Amino acid sequence: MIPKTTVGLELVGGTLRIAVIRSFLNRRRLLGTFEIPDFTSLSPADQRQQLLDLRKKHRFSGSRVHLAVPHGDGVVRQIELPVEVQAKLDDVLGLQMESLSPWPVDEVYWTYLKAPPAKGDRTLLVTVVVVPRTTLDAHAALFRSAGLPLRGATISVAAWAEGASVLWGAAAPTIILGCEEGHVDGVVATGRKFFTTSEATGSDAVAGARSAVGRLMALARVPDLEGVRLVACGPTADRLPEEPSVRLPLEDAPAGAGLKFGVIAAALAGISESGCAPNVLPLAMRYRQSQVQFVPIYALVLLIAMVLLAMGLREPFQSQLYASRIDQEIERIAPQVDQVADREAQLLAAEDRFNALAGHVSNENRALDALYFLATTLPDTDWISEFSYEDGRVTISGLAADTSLLQGMLDGDTLFEEVQFAGAVTPDPSGSNRFTLEMTLEAAP
């Protein structure tokens, strides 16, 4: 969303007021309010020059300009019609324009706003806004010549109602009083429905303001001021004994911005371009900004989006690319890996055979060592009839004159360990004792 800058224009007691508002992502900021005193008393050339100088000094855009025409320069009419005529409202109002407009029909610009009827309503409230062509044409030509071509125009009270709707919605009624010398213009807004009045004040501004508030409450059927928001603006608003000090919900809006609510509301009417401010400016006269100038912005936004997308896809793309290359490399070296694996398996098998053979040779050597030791150590009276060797364990059977002496002789030598009888010692007819001994052959050094 591109930030939007709107300019509001309002003629108040001969003074031109200007307000500039910037909106972006539902945030609204008041950039400033300006005035050109005694604007209506200047010549057209001087008016144009004053506007050009003001724009040059404050450098605000003039692509979205909305004008609030003084209440006395136009007419606001409110009529009730049967809800059945909604489909033919343009034709019905066109037939009644002669009675609604104090000027000939072909000499005015007019439009209307219909308040959405509630369920069960049998009538439709329609607000008709009428402005003489000569008045609006002169304003449109002047502001266009100063670089402020109008995009919209409406009666001031309608712009006030729209401003209240934009700022506060329809949660509670809002009464706006435009206080000028000799009269007070007022409007009460509740959502898209509003009622207007104009009261002469004479020298008593307070009495005129009270009369206007009472009239508006009666029109809107508001029983009391409890919960009603009251805003006073205009050149004589500071004369009220208890000036309503409503703070406007706008960023950078000073505490006294409510006194200039009229022109601020005109700028707010340019934000929504729909609602309570019927645009009386004909469609053919409305300024439309060329979209060509936004092409570079759109191109830049598109480029940024493409860069962000590329950055987001970069990592998974690289991962996929690296994975593909790794798969190709694996396929390339797979035959070599298989060959190495085969050779490793062959080497392990050969190692197992070698270990078995080495163990067998070692066992044979150790068995011979055991036999040689027994043959050279045993006394002549002892005989060995059986000899077995398995995994370092020696078992011998035979005859001995003294088996205890034999056990002690073998167990005390460093060649054997854990010399134990495997069974009972039994006498033999030869006079010797038959025995079976088991022993562990000491590990080779």
C-alpha positions in Angstrom: 0.0 0.0 0.0 1.3 3.4 -1.0 1.1 6.3 1.4 -1.8 8.7 0.5 -1.6 12.5 1.0 -4.8 14.4 1.0 -5.4 18.2 1.0 -8.5 19.8 2.4 -9.6 23.3 1.5 -12.3 25.3 3.3 -13.4 28.9 3.0 -14.3 30.2 6.5 -15.4 33.9 6.9 -13.3 35.0 3.9 -10.2 33.0 5.1 -9.0 30.0 3.1 -7.9 27.2 5.4 -5.8 24.3 4.2 -5.0 21.0 6.0 -2.7 18.3 4.8 -3.1 14.7 6.1 -1.0 11.6 5.2 -2.5 8.2 5.7 -0.7 4.8 5.6 -1.8 1.4 6.9 -4.8 2.9 8.8 -2.5 5.5 10.4 -3.3 9.1 9.8 -0.9 12.0 10.4 -1.7 15.7 10.4 1.2 17.2 8.4 0.0 20.8 9.0 -2.7 23.4 8.7 -2.3 26.7 6.9 -4.3 29.9 6.4 -4.5 32.7 3.8 -6.4 35.5 5.6 -8.9 37.7 3.6 -8.6 35.3 0.7 -11.9 36.1 -0.9 -11.1 39.8 -1.0 -8.0 39.2 -3.2 -8.1 39.3 -7.0 -8.0 36.0 -8.8 -4.3 36.6 -9.8 -3.4 37.4 -6.2 -5.3 34.4 -5.0 -3.4 32.1 -7.4 0.0 33.7 -6.4 -0.8 33.2 -2.7 -1.5 29.6 -3.3 1.6 29.0 -5.3 3.8 30.7 -2.7 2.2 28.6 0.1 2.8 25.4 -1.8 6.3 26.3 -2.6 7.0 27.1 1.1 5.4 24.0 2.6 5.9 21.6 -0.4 2.7 19.5 -0.1 1.3 17.4 -2.9 -1.8 18.5 -4.8 -3.0 15.3 -6.3 -5.8 14.6 -3.8 -7.6 17.9 -3.1 -11.1 18.1 -1.6 -13.0 21.4 -1.2 -15.6 22.1 1.5 -17.9 24.8 0.1 -19.4 27.2 2.7 -22.8 26.2 3.8 -24.2 29.5 2.5 -22.9 28.8 -1.0 -25.1 25.7 -1.5 -28.1 23.9 -0.2 -28.6 20.7 1.7 -32.0 19.2 1.5 -33.1 16.0 3.4 -36.3 14.2 2.3 -37.9 10.9 3.2 -39.0 8.6 0.4 -40.6 5.2 0.4 -38.0 2.4 0.5 -39.6 1.0 -2.7 -38.1 3.8 -4.8 -34.5 2.8 -4.1 -34.0 1.2 -7.5 -35.3 4.4 -9.3 -33.8 7.0 -6.9 -32.0 8.9 -9.6 -35.1 9.4 -11.7 -37.3 10.3 -8.7 -34.8 13.0 -7.4 -34.4 14.3 -11.0 -38.1 15.0 -11.2 -38.0 16.7 -7.8 -34.9 18.9 -8.4 -37.0 21.9 -9.4 -38.6 22.0 -5.9 -35.4 21.1 -4.1 -33.1 23.6 -5.7 -33.5 27.4 -5.4 -31.6 27.7 -8.7 -32.6 26.5 -12.2 -31.7 22.8 -12.6 -29.4 23.4 -15.5 -27.4 25.9 -13.5 -26.5 23.6 -10.6 -24.4 20.5 -9.7 -26.2 18.1 -7.4 -25.8 14.7 -5.9 -27.3 12.8 -3.0 -26.6 10.4 -0.2 -29.0 7.8 1.0 -28.8 6.5 4.6 -29.1 2.7 4.7 -32.5 1.9 6.1 -32.8 -0.3 9.2 -34.6 -3.5 9.1 -38.4 -2.8 9.1 -38.0 0.8 8.0 -40.6 1.9 5.5 -39.0 5.2 4.5 -35.6 6.1 3.2 -33.7 9.3 4.3 -32.0 11.0 1.4 -29.7 14.0 1.7 -29.4 16.1 -1.5 -26.5 18.5 -1.9 -26.9 21.3 -4.5 -24.2 23.9 -5.5 -24.4 26.5 -8.3 -22.2 25.8 -11.2 -20.8 29.3 -11.3 -19.5 29.0 -7.8 -18.0 25.5 -8.2 -16.6 26.2 -11.6 -14.8 29.3 -10.4 -13.3 27.5 -7.4 -12.2 24.5 -9.6 -10.5 26.8 -12.2 -8.7 28.8 -9.5 -7.3 25.9 -7.6 -6.4 24.0 -10.8 -4.3 27.0 -11.9 -2.4 26.9 -8.6 -1.6 23.2 -8.9 -4.4 22.0 -6.7 -6.9 20.4 -9.1 -10.0 19.3 -7.2 -10.8 15.6 -6.9 -13.9 16.3 -4.8 -16.2 19.0 -3.4 -19.1 19.1 -1.1 -20.9 21.3 1.4 -19.0 22.0 4.5 -21.5 20.4 6.9 -21.4 17.1 4.9 -17.6 17.2 5.0 -17.8 17.6 8.8 -20.0 14.6 9.1 -17.6 12.5 7.0 -14.7 13.6 9.1 -16.5 12.5 12.3 -17.3 9.2 10.7 -13.7 8.6 9.7 -12.2 9.6 13.1 -14.8 8.1 15.5 -17.1 5.9 13.5 -20.7 5.5 14.5 -20.2 4.5 18.2 -21.8 7.7 19.5 -23.4 10.8 18.0 -21.0 13.7 17.2 -22.2 17.3 17.0 -20.0 19.8 15.1 -20.6 23.5 15.3 -19.1 25.9 12.8 -19.1 29.2 14.6 -18.8 32.3 12.4 -19.7 35.9 12.7 -23.5 36.2 12.8 -24.4 32.6 12.5 -23.6 29.0 13.5 -23.7 26.0 11.1 -24.2 22.7 12.8 -24.4 19.0 11.9 -25.0 15.9 14.0 -23.5 12.7 12.6 -24.3 9.1 13.5 -22.6 6.8 11.0 -23.7 7.6 7.5 -26.7 9.5 8.7 -26.5 13.2 9.5 -28.7 16.2 10.1 -27.8 19.9 9.6 -29.0 23.3 10.8 -28.0 26.9 10.5 -28.8 29.4 13.3 -28.4 33.1 13.2 -26.6 34.3 16.4 -26.5 38.1 16.1 -24.4 39.4 18.9 -25.1 36.4 21.2 -22.9 33.6 20.0 -23.6 31.4 23.0 -27.3 31.5 22.6 -26.9 30.7 18.9 -24.7 27.7 19.7 -27.2 26.4 22.3 -30.0 26.8 19.9 -28.1 24.9 17.2 -27.3 22.1 19.6 -31.0 21.8 20.7 -32.2 21.8 17.1 -29.7 19.1 16.1 -30.6 16.9 19.1 -34.3 17.1 18.1 -33.5 16.2 14.5 -31.4 13.2 15.5 -33.8 12.3 18.3 -31.0 12.4 20.9 -32.6 12.7 24.4 -29.6 14.3 26.2 -26.0 15.2 25.8 -24.8 12.1 27.7 -22.3 10.3 25.5 -22.5 12.9 22.7 -19.2 14.2 21.4 -19.3 18.0 20.8 -16.8 19.8 18.6 -16.6 23.5 18.0 -14.6 25.0 15.1 -14.5 28.3 13.2 -13.3 31.8 13.8 -15.7 32.5 16.8 -15.5 29.1 18.5 -13.2 30.5 21.2 -16.1 32.8 22.3 -18.0 29.9 23.8 -17.8 29.9 27.6 -16.9 26.2 27.7 -15.2 25.5 24.5 -15.3 21.8 23.8 -11.7 20.6 23.7 -12.0 17.3 21.9 -8.6 16.0 21.0 -8.5 14.7 17.4 -7.2 11.1 17.0 -4.5 12.1 14.5 -0.8 11.8 14.8 1.0 15.1 15.4 -2.3 16.9 15.9 -1.9 19.7 18.5 -4.3 20.1 21.4 -6.1 23.0 19.6 -6.6 21.3 16.3 -10.3 20.9 17.0 -10.8 24.6 16.3 -9.8 23.8 12.7 -11.8 20.6 12.5 -13.7 21.9 9.4 -10.7 22.0 7.1 -9.3 18.8 8.6 -12.6 17.1 7.9 -12.4 18.2 4.3 -9.0 16.5 4.1 -10.4 13.4 5.8 -13.2 13.3 3.2 -10.5 12.7 0.6 -9.3 9.5 2.3 -12.4 7.4 2.1 -14.1 9.1 -0.8 -17.3 7.4 0.3 -19.6 7.7 3.3 -21.1 10.9 4.6 -19.6 13.3 2.0 -21.5 13.2 -1.3 -19.1 14.5 -3.9 -21.0 17.2 -5.9 -18.1 17.7 -8.3 -19.1 16.0 -11.7 -17.0 13.0 -12.7 -15.7 14.7 -15.8 -14.2 17.5 -13.6 -12.5 15.3 -11.0 -8.8 15.2 -11.2 -7.4 11.7 -11.9 -3.7 11.1 -11.2 -1.9 9.3 -14.0 -0.8 5.9 -13.0 2.2 6.0 -15.3 4.2 7.9 -12.6 3.8 4.9 -10.3 5.4 2.5 -12.8 8.9 2.9 -11.3 7.5 2.3 -7.8 5.6 -0.8 -8.9 8.8 -2.0 -10.8 10.9 -1.4 -7.7 8.4 -3.3 -5.5 8.3 -6.1 -7.9 12.1 -6.2 -8.0 12.3 -6.3 -4.2 9.8 -9.1 -4.1 11.8 -11.1 -6.7 15.0 -10.6 -4.7 13.3 -11.7 -1.5 11.9 -14.7 -3.3 15.3 -15.6 -4.7 16.9 -15.3 -1.3 14.2 -17.5 0.2 14.7 -20.2 -2.6 18.5 -20.0 -2.6 19.1 -22.3 0.3 16.8 -25.1 -0.7 18.0 -24.8 -4.3 21.7 -25.1 -3.2 20.8 -28.0 -1.0 19.1 -29.8 -3.9 22.1 -29.0 -6.2 24.6 -30.2 -3.7 22.6 -33.4 -3.1 22.5 -34.1 -6.8 26.2 -33.6 -7.1 26.8 -35.9 -4.1 24.6 -38.6 -5.6 26.6 -38.4 -8.9 29.9 -38.7 -7.1 28.6 -41.7 -5.1 27.5 -43.4 -8.3 31.0 -42.7 -9.8 33.0 -44.2 -6.9 30.5 -47.0 -6.0 32.4 -49.7 -8.1 35.7 -48.7 -6.4 34.0 -48.8 -3.0 32.6 -52.3 -3.7 36.0 -53.5 -4.9 37.6 -52.2 -1.7 34.9 -53.8 0.4 35.5 -57.2 -1.4 39.2 -56.9 -0.7 38.6 -56.0 2.9 36.4 -59.1 3.3 39.1 -61.2 1.8 41.7 -59.7 4.1 39.5 -60.4 7.1 39.0 -64.0 6.1 42.8 -64.5 5.5 43.5 -62.9 8.9 41.0 -65.3 10.6 42.8 -68.2 8.9 46.2 -66.9 9.9 45.1 -66.4 13.5 43.6 -69.9 13.6 46.8 -71.4 12.2 49.0 -69.4 14.5 47.0 -70.5 17.4 47.2 -74.1 16.3 50.9 -73.9 15.9 51.2 -72.2 19.3 49.0 -74.8 21.0 51.1 -77.6 19.5 54.3 -76.0 20.7 52.9 -75.6 24.2 51.6 -79.2 24.3 55.1 -80.4 23.5 56.5 -78.2 26.2 54.1 -79.7 28.7 55.0 -83.3 27.6 58.7 -82.6 27.8 58.3 -81.1 31.2 56.3 -84.0 32.5 58.7 -86.5 31.0 61.8 -84.9 32.6 60.2 -84.0 36.0 58.1 -87.0 37.1 59.9 -89.6 39.2 60.5 -93.1 37.8 57.8 -94.5 40.0 55.1 -92.4 38.3 53.5 -93.2 34.9 51.2 -91.1 32.6 48.8 -93.2 30.6 46.7 -90.3 29.0 47.6 -86.7 28.0 45.2 -84.1 26.4 45.7 -80.4 25.7 43.0 -77.9 24.6 43.1 -74.1 24.8 45.8 -74.0 27.4 44.2 -76.7 29.6 46.1 -79.9 30.3 44.6 -83.1 31.6 46.7 -86.1 32.5 45.8 -89.6 33.9 48.1 -92.2 35.2 49.7 -94.0 38.2 51.7 -92.5 41.0 53.1 -93.8 44.3 52.3 -90.6 46.1 49.6 -88.4 44.4 49.9 -85.6 47.0 53.6 -85.3 46.3 52.9 -85.3 42.6 50.3 -82.5 42.9 52.6 -80.4 45.0 55.5 -81.0 42.5 53.4 -79.8 39.5 51.7 -76.9 41.3 54.9 -75.5 42.6 56.5 -75.3 39.2 56.1 -72.2 37.1 54.9 -74.1 34.0 51.5 -75.1 35.5 48.8 -73.4 37.5 45.6 -74.4 39.2 46.6 -78.1 39.5 43.5 -80.0 40.7 42.4 -83.6 40.8 39.5 -84.2 38.3 38.3 -87.2 40.2 38.9 -89.5 43.2 42.3 -91.1 43.6 41.8 -94.9 43.6 44.3 -97.7 44.5 45.7 -99.8 41.8 46.6 -103.6 42.1 50.2 -102.7 41.3 50.4 -100.9 44.6 50.3 -97.4 43.1 47.4 -94.9 43.0 45.4 -94.1 39.9 44.7 -90.4 39.4 43.5 -87.7 37.0 44.9 -84.2 37.2 43.7 -81.0 35.4 45.9 -78.0 35.2 46.4 -74.7 33.3 49.5 -74.1 31.3 51.0 -70.8 32.1 50.9 -68.2 29.3 53.9 -68.1 27.1 56.4 -65.3 27.8 
